């Protein structure tokens, strides 16, 4: 399909603006916004350029956003970059996943996924957020320990039943079974999906507590502070340090209502956190 030169040029101008600013607001760039929303050919070209760049171009309300896909480390953040920004020096994967859990907990506290808007509150105190993180980690670690104990008990019973069978020699040869991936597995062993709460709780407890407002990433307070500062720089929250208060921005509200927290994603998040639908 052939496009007129002016159409192509306008689409390129819009896409370059999105690359530079990550969003295009109607009140700030009305002409470009109008071209995108009123000219289907322009919109298709912009979306096509976004797809080539490993990104989605979406409009929420009167704002057009450039949203890098999950595996886009060029326009987005790689795991190594996030680990460097959010965690202490020499951080392990436990520390990284803990940082992601903190962000997930913050989102769940603000948004419940119900009604015309998923937003459930206007602000949260930093101290309350810290208590929520500690509580959810402990609850998750307790559930994980119970599940692992149940698995071990089931395996013991299975082994006991196997030993009572007449053909013990054959069963002994099956003591270990190699899977297609080359991993050695025990009979009855299960792969449990979900969050490794115990590992994250260990990483969290390894951080010192400091009631003097430390900003060091080796403290719980400093670790949380670095995450909140990062989210504020991305335009997702308003972090009022003097009041130790966190508020969400319209940008995050739009993402949660229109993209991240549809009912399927909301239920998935609740399952990961171990919260049943009845709770």
KOLGU-400609 format. One line per 10 residues: number of its first residue (from 1); their letters; for each residue x, y, z of N, C-alpha, C. Coordinates in steps of 0.2 Angstrom, whole numbers, plus 5000, padded with zeros to 4 digits. Each point is the difference from the previous one (the first is absolute). Example, Ala and Ser with C-alpha at 12.3 -4.5 7.8 and 13.67 -1.06 7.14 Angstrom:
<recs>
1 = as = 5066/4972/5039/4996/5006/5000/5004/5006/5000  4998/5005/4996/5004/5006/5001/4996/5005/5003
</recs>
This chain:
<recs>
1 = xxxxxxxxxx = 5004/4994/5000/4996/5006/5000/5004/5006/5000  4999/5005/4995/5004/5006/5000/4997/5005/5004  5004/5004/5004/4998/5006/5004/5003/5006/4997  4997/5005/5001/5002/5007/4998/5006/5002/5004  5005/5004/4997/5006/5002/5004/4998/5004/5006  4995/5004/5000/4998/5004/5006/4998/4995/5005  4996/4995/4999/4998/4995/5005/5005/4997/5003  5005/4998/4996/5006/4996/5003/5004/5005/5004  5001/5006/4998/5004/5005/5004/4996/5001/5007  4994/5001/4999/4996/5001/5007/5001/4994/5005
11 = xxxxxxxxxx = 4999/4994/4997/5001/4994/5004/5007/5000/5003  5005/5002/4996/5007/4999/5003/5001/5006/5005  4997/5005/4999/5000/5006/5005/4997/4998/5007  4994/4997/4999/4997/4997/5006/5004/4995/5004  5003/4995/4996/5003/4995/5003/5007/5002/5003  5003/5005/4997/5006/5003/5003/4999/5004/5006  4994/5003/5001/4998/5004/5006/4999/4995/5005  4997/4994/4999/4998/4995/5005/5007/4997/5002  5005/4999/4996/5006/4997/5002/5004/5005/5005  4999/5006/4998/5003/5005/5005/4996/5001/5006
21 = xxxxxxxxxx = 4994/5000/5000/4996/5002/5006/4996/4994/5003  4999/4995/4996/4997/4994/5003/4992/5001/5000  4998/5006/4999/4993/5001/5000/4998/5006/4996  4994/5001/4997/4998/5006/4996/4993/5002/5003  5000/5006/5003/4994/5002/5003/4997/5005/4995  4993/5000/5000/4996/5004/4996/5001/5008/5002  5001/5001/5006/5000/5007/5002/5007/5003/4998  5005/4996/4999/5007/5002/4999/5002/5000/4993  4997/4995/4996/5002/4999/4993/4993/4999/4996  4996/5005/5000/4993/4999/4997/5000/4998/4993
31 = xxxxxxxxxx = 5005/5003/4996/5000/4998/4993/5002/4993/4999  5005/4998/5003/5002/4993/4999/4995/4995/5003  4997/5002/5006/4995/4995/5003/4994/5000/4995  4998/5005/4997/4994/5000/4995/5002/4996/4994  5006/5000/4998/5001/4997/4994/5000/4992/5001  5002/4998/5006/5000/4993/5002/4993/4997/5001  4996/5004/5004/4993/4998/5001/4995/5001/4995  5002/5004/4995/4995/5001/4995/5002/4998/4993  5006/4998/4999/5002/4997/4993/5002/4993/5001  4996/4995/4998/5002/4993/5001/5006/4998/4997
41 = xxxxxxxxxx = 5002/5003/4994/5006/4998/4997/5006/5002/5004  5000/5006/5003/5005/5002/5005/5001/4995/5006  4994/4999/5003/5000/4995/5005/5003/4994/4999  4998/4997/4994/5003/4993/4998/5007/5000/4999  5003/5006/4997/5007/5000/4999/5004/5001/5007  4997/5004/5004/5003/5001/5007/5000/4993/5004  4995/4996/5000/4999/4994/5003/5005/4995/4997  5001/5000/4993/5005/4996/4997/5007/5001/5002  5002/5007/5000/5006/5002/5003/5001/4997/5007  4995/5001/5004/5001/4997/5007/5001/4993/5000
51 = xxxxxxxxxx = 4996/4996/4996/5001/4993/5000/5007/4998/4998  5003/5003/4995/5007/4999/4997/5005/5002/5006  4998/5005/5004/5005/5002/5006/4998/4996/5006  4996/4994/4999/4999/4996/5006/4996/5003/5006  4995/5004/4997/4996/5004/5005/4992/5000/4998  4996/5002/5004/4993/5001/4999/4999/5008/5000  4995/5002/4996/4998/5007/5000/4993/5000/5002  4998/5002/5006/4993/5000/5002/4998/5007/5002  4994/5001/5000/4997/5007/5002/4995/4999/5006  5001/5003/5005/4996/5000/5006/4998/5007/5001
61 = xxxxxxxxxx = 4993/5001/5000/4998/5007/5001/5002/5004/4995  5003/5006/5002/5003/5004/4995/5008/5000/4999  5002/4994/5002/5008/4999/5000/5001/4994/4995  5005/5001/4996/5003/4994/4996/5006/4998/5003  5001/4994/5002/5006/4997/5003/5004/4995/4996  5007/5001/5000/5004/4995/4998/5002/4995/5005  4998/4994/4999/5001/4995/5006/5005/4994/4997  5006/5000/5002/5005/4995/4998/4997/4993/5003  5001/4995/4995/4998/4993/5002/5005/4997/5005  4998/4995/5004/5003/4997/5005/5008/4999/4999
71 = xxxxxxxxxx = 5001/4997/4994/5007/4998/4998/5004/5006/4996  4997/5006/5001/5003/5005/4996/5005/5004/5005  5006/4998/5000/5005/5003/5004/5003/5006/4998  4999/5002/4994/5002/5006/4997/4996/5006/5002  4994/5000/4999/4995/5005/5002/4998/4999/5007  5000/4994/5003/4998/4999/5007/5006/4999/5004  4999/4996/5005/5006/4998/5005/5001/4993/5000  5007/4998/5000/5002/4993/5000/5000/4998/5008  5000/4994/5001/5000/4997/5007/5006/5003/5003  5006/5000/4997/5006/5003/5003/5000/5007/5001
81 = xxxxxxxxxx = 4997/5004/4996/4999/5007/5001/4996/5001/5006  4994/4997/5001/4995/5001/5006/5004/4997/5006  5004/4995/5000/5003/4998/5006/5005/5005/5002  5003/5003/4995/5005/5005/5002/4997/5006/5003  4994/5002/4997/4997/5006/5003/4996/4999/5006  4997/4995/5001/4996/4998/5006/5003/4997/5006  5005/4996/4999/5003/4996/5005/5007/5002/5002  5002/4997/5006/5007/5002/5002/5005/4997/4996  5006/5003/5001/5006/4997/4996/5001/4993/5001  5001/4996/4995/5001/4993/5000/4994/4996/5001
91 = xxxxxxxxxx = 4994/5003/4998/4994/4997/5002/4999/4993/4996  4996/4996/5003/4999/4993/4997/4993/5000/4997  4998/4995/4996/4993/4999/4998/4995/5001/5005  5002/4997/5006/4995/5001/5006/4998/5007/5001  5005/5005/5000/4999/5007/5001/4996/5003/4994  5002/4998/4994/4996/5002/4994/4993/4998/5001  4998/4994/5001/4993/4998/5000/4997/5003/5006  5003/5001/5006/4997/5004/5005/4998/5007/4998  5004/5003/4996/4998/5007/4998/4994/5000/4995  4999/4995/4996/4994/4999/4996/4994/4998/5004
101 = xxxxxxxxxx = 5001/4997/5006/4995/4998/5004/4998/5006/5004  5004/5005/5002/4998/5006/5003/4996/5004/4995  5002/5001/4994/4996/5003/4995/4993/4997/4999  5000/4993/5000/4993/4997/4999/4996/5001/5006  5003/5000/5006/4996/5001/5006/4997/5007/5000  5004/5005/4998/4998/5007/5000/4994/5001/4995  5000/4996/4994/4995/5001/4996/4993/4996/5002  5001/4995/5004/4994/4996/5003/4997/5004/5005  5004/5004/5004/4997/5004/5005/4996/5006/4997  5002/5003/4995/4997/5005/4997/4994/4998/4995
111 = xxxxxxxxxx = 5000/4994/4997/4995/4998/4995/4997/4993/5002  4994/5000/5000/4996/4994/5002/4997/4996/4994  5000/5004/4994/4998/4997/4994/4992/4999/5000  4996/5004/5004/4993/4999/5000/4997/5007/4998  4994/4999/4998/4996/5006/4998/5002/5004/4994  4998/5006/4999/5001/5004/4994/5007/5002/5000  5004/5001/5005/5007/5001/5001/5003/4995/5005  5006/4998/4998/5003/4995/5004/5003/5003/5007  5001/5007/5000/5003/5004/5005/4996/4999/5006  5003/4998/5006/4996/4999/5006/5002/5006/5005
121 = xxxxxxxxxx = 5006/5003/5000/5001/5005/5005/5004/5006/4996  5001/5006/5004/5003/5005/4997/5008/5001/5002  5002/4997/5006/5007/5000/5002/5001/4995/5005  5006/4999/5001/5003/4995/5005/5006/5003/5003  5000/4999/5007/5006/5002/5004/5006/4995/4998  5006/5002/5000/5006/4996/4999/5000/4994/5006  4999/5002/5006/5000/4995/5005/4995/4995/4999  4994/5002/4998/4994/4995/4999/5003/4995/4994  5003/5003/4995/5002/4996/4995/5005/4995/5002  5005/5002/5004/5005/4996/5003/4997/4994/5004
131 = xxxxxxxxxx = 4995/5002/5004/4996/4994/5004/4997/4995/4995  4997/5003/4995/4997/4995/4995/5005/4996/4997  5005/5002/4998/5006/4996/4997/5002/4994/5005  5001/5002/5006/5002/4995/5005/4995/4995/5001  4993/5002/5001/4995/4996/5001/4999/4995/4994  5000/5003/4994/4999/4995/4994/5006/4995/4999  5006/5002/5002/5005/4996/4999/5000/4994/5005  4998/5002/5006/4999/4995/5006/4995/4995/4998  4994/5003/4998/4994/4995/4998/5002/4996/4994  5004/5002/4995/5002/4996/4995/5005/4995/5001
141 = xxxxxxxxxx = 5004/5002/5005/5005/4995/5002/4997/4994/5004  4995/5002/5004/4997/4995/5004/4996/4995/4995  4997/5003/4995/4996/4996/4996/5005/4995/4996  5005/5003/4998/5005/4996/4996/5003/4994/5004  5001/5002/5007/5003/4995/5004/4995/4994/5001  4993/5002/5001/4995/4995/5000/4999/4996/4994  5001/5003/4994/4999/4996/4994/5006/4996/4999  5006/5002/5002/5006/4995/4999/5000/4995/5005  4997/5001/5006/4999/4994/5005/4995/4995/4997  4995/5003/4997/4995/4995/4997/5002/4996/4995
151 = xxxxxxxxxx = 5005/5003/4996/5003/4997/4994/5004/4994/5003  5004/5002/5005/5005/4995/5003/4996/4994/5003  4995/5002/5003/4995/4994/5003/4998/4996/4995  4997/5003/4994/4997/4996/4995/5006/4995/4997  5006/5003/4999/5005/4996/4997/5002/4994/5005  5000/5002/5006/5002/4994/5005/4995/4995/5000  4993/5001/4999/4995/4995/5000/5001/4997/4993  5002/5003/4995/5000/4997/4993/5006/4995/5000  5006/5002/5004/5006/4996/5000/4998/4993/5004  4996/5002/5006/4998/4994/5004/4996/4995/4996
161 = xxxxxxxxxx = 4996/5002/4996/4995/4996/4996/5004/4996/4995  5005/5004/4997/5004/4996/4995/5004/4995/5003  5003/5001/5006/5004/4995/5004/4996/4994/5001  4994/5000/5001/4995/4994/5001/4999/4996/4994  5001/5003/4995/4999/4996/4994/5005/4994/4999  4998/4995/4997/5004/4994/4999/5006/5001/4996  5000/5004/4995/5006/5000/4995/5004/5006/5003  5003/4999/5005/5005/5006/5003/5006/5001/4996  5002/4995/4996/5006/5001/4996/4998/5005/4995  4994/4999/4996/4998/5005/4995/4999/5007/5003
171 = xxxxxxxxxx = 4997/5000/5005/4999/5007/5003/5007/5003/5002  5005/4996/5003/5006/5003/5001/5003/5004/4994  4999/4996/4994/5003/5003/4994/4997/5006/4998  4994/5002/5003/4996/5006/4998/5001/5005/5006  5005/4999/5004/5002/5005/5006/5001/5007/4997  5003/5000/4995/5000/5007/4997/4998/4999/4992  4997/5005/4998/4997/5000/4993/5003/5006/4996  5003/4999/4995/5003/5006/4996/4994/5003/4996  4999/5006/5000/4995/5003/4995/5003/5002/4994  4996/5002/4995/5003/5002/4994/5005/5006/5000
181 = xxxxxxxxxx = 5000/5004/5005/5004/5006/5001/5007/4998/5003  5000/4993/5002/5007/4998/5003/5000/5001/5007  4994/5003/5003/5000/5001/5008/4998/4993/5003  5003/4999/5006/4999/4994/5004/4994/5002/5004  4995/4995/5000/4994/5002/5004/4998/4993/5004  4997/5001/5005/4998/4995/5004/4992/4998/4999  4998/4994/5000/4993/4998/4999/4996/5004/5004  4995/5003/4997/4995/5004/5004/5002/5007/5001  5006/5002/4998/5002/5007/5001/4996/5004/4996  4998/5006/5003/4995/5005/4996/5004/5007/4999
191 = xxxxxxxxxx = 4999/5003/4995/5003/5007/4999/4994/5005/5002  5002/5003/5005/4995/5005/5003/5001/5007/4997  4995/5003/4997/5000/5006/4997/4998/5006/5005  5003/5006/4999/4998/5005/5005/5006/5004/5002  5000/5004/5005/5005/5004/5003/5004/4996/5005  5007/5001/5000/5004/4997/5005/5000/5004/5006  4995/5000/5004/4999/5005/5006/5006/4999/5005  5002/4994/5001/5005/4999/5005/5007/5003/4998  5001/5000/4993/5007/5003/4998/4999/5007/5001  4994/5003/4998/4999/5007/5000/5000/5003/5008
201 = xxxxxxxxxx = 4997/4996/5004/5000/5002/5007/5007/5000/5003  5004/4995/4998/5007/5000/5002/5004/5006/4998  4999/5002/4993/5003/5006/4998/4997/5006/5004  4994/5000/5001/4997/5006/5004/5003/5001/5007  5000/4994/5003/5003/5000/5007/5007/5001/5000  5004/4999/4995/5007/5002/5000/5001/5007/4999  4995/5004/4999/5001/5008/5000/4999/5002/5007  5004/5005/5002/5000/5003/5007/4994/5004/5000  4997/5001/5006/4995/5005/5002/5003/5006/5003  4998/5006/4997/5003/5006/5003/4994/5005/5000
211 = xxxxxxxxxx = 4999/5003/5006/4994/5004/5002/5003/5008/4999  5006/5001/4997/5002/5006/5000/5000/5003/4993  4996/4997/4996/4999/5002/4993/5005/4998/4995  5004/4995/5001/5006/4998/4996/4997/4999/4993  5005/5002/4995/4998/4999/4993/5005/4995/4997  5004/4997/5004/5004/4994/4998/4996/4994/4997  5001/4997/4995/4997/4995/4997/5001/4993/5004  5004/5001/5005/5001/4994/5004/4995/5000/5006  4996/5005/5001/4995/5000/5005/4993/4999/4997  4995/4998/5004/4993/4999/4997/4998/5007/4998
221 = xxxxxxxxxx = 5001/5005/5004/4997/5007/4998/5004/5003/4993  5006/4999/5000/5004/5002/4994/4998/4996/4994  4999/4994/5000/4998/4995/4995/4993/5002/4997  4995/5002/5005/4994/5002/4998/5000/5007/4997  5004/5004/5002/5001/5007/4998/5002/5000/4993  5005/4996/4998/5003/5000/4993/4995/4997/4995  4996/4996/5002/4994/4997/4996/4995/5006/4999  4998/5003/5005/4995/5006/4999/5003/5006/4996  5006/5001/5001/5003/5005/4996/5000/4998/4992  5002/4994/4999/5000/4998/4993/4993/5000/4997
231 = xxxxxxxxxx = 4995/4998/5004/4993/5000/4997/4998/5007/4999  5002/5005/5004/4999/5007/4999/5003/5003/4994  5006/4998/4998/5004/5002/4994/4996/4997/4994  4997/4995/5001/4996/4997/4994/4993/5003/4999  4999/5005/5005/4993/5003/4999/4994/4996/5002  5002/4995/5005/4994/4995/5002/4997/5002/5007  5004/5003/5004/4998/5002/5007/5003/5007/5001  4996/5003/5005/5003/5006/5003/5002/4998/5007  5006/5001/5002/5004/4998/5006/5001/5006/5004  4996/5001/5005/5000/5006/5004/5005/4998/5006
241 = xxxxxxxxxx = 5006/5001/5000/5005/4998/5005/4999/5003/5007  4999/5006/5000/4999/5004/5007/4994/4997/5003  4995/4998/4997/4994/4997/5003/5000/4992/5000  5005/4997/4997/5001/4993/5000/4993/4997/4997  4998/5003/4994/4994/4998/4997/5001/4999/4993  4996/4995/4997/5001/4998/4993/4993/5001/4997  4999/5003/4994/4994/5001/4996/5002/4997/4993  4994/4998/4997/5001/4998/4993/4999/5006/4995  5003/4999/4994/4999/5005/4995/4994/4998/4995  4997/5005/4996/4995/4998/4996/5003/4995/4995
251 = xxxxxxxxxx = 5006/5000/4998/5004/4996/4995/4999/4993/5003  5002/4998/5006/4999/4994/5003/4993/4997/5001  4995/5005/5002/4993/4998/5000/4998/4998/4993  5002/5003/4995/4998/4998/4993/5002/4994/4998  5007/4998/5002/5003/4994/4998/4996/4994/5004  4998/5001/5006/4997/4995/5004/4993/4999/4998  4996/5005/4998/4993/4999/4998/5000/4997/4993  5004/5003/4996/4999/4998/4993/5004/4994/4998  5006/4998/5003/5004/4996/4998/5002/4994/5005  5003/5002/5005/5004/4995/5005/4995/4997/5004
261 = xxxxxxxxxx = 4994/5003/5002/4996/4996/5005/4993/4999/4997  4999/4997/4994/4994/4997/4998/4999/4994/5005  4994/4997/4999/4998/4995/5005/5005/4994/5000  5002/4998/4994/5004/4994/5000/5007/5002/5003  5003/5006/4999/5006/5001/5003/5000/5001/5007  4994/5003/5002/4999/5001/5008/5000/4994/5003  4996/4995/4998/5000/4993/5003/5006/4997/5000  5004/5001/4994/5007/4997/5000/5004/5003/5006  5000/5006/5001/5004/5003/5005/4998/4998/5007  4993/4999/5001/4998/4998/5006/5002/4993/5002
271 = xxxxxxxxx = 5000/4995/4994/5002/4994/5001/5008/4999/5002  5004/5005/4997/5007/5000/5001/5001/5002/5008  4996/5005/5002/5001/5002/5007/4997/4995/5005  4996/4995/4997/4997/4995/5005/4993/5003/5003  4997/5005/4997/4994/5002/5002/4994/4997/4996  4996/4996/5003/4994/4997/4997/4995/5005/4998  4995/4998/4996/4995/5005/4998/4995/5001/5006  5000/4996/5004/4995/5001/5006/5003/5005/5005  5006/5001/5000/5003/5005/5005/4999/5007/4998
</recs>
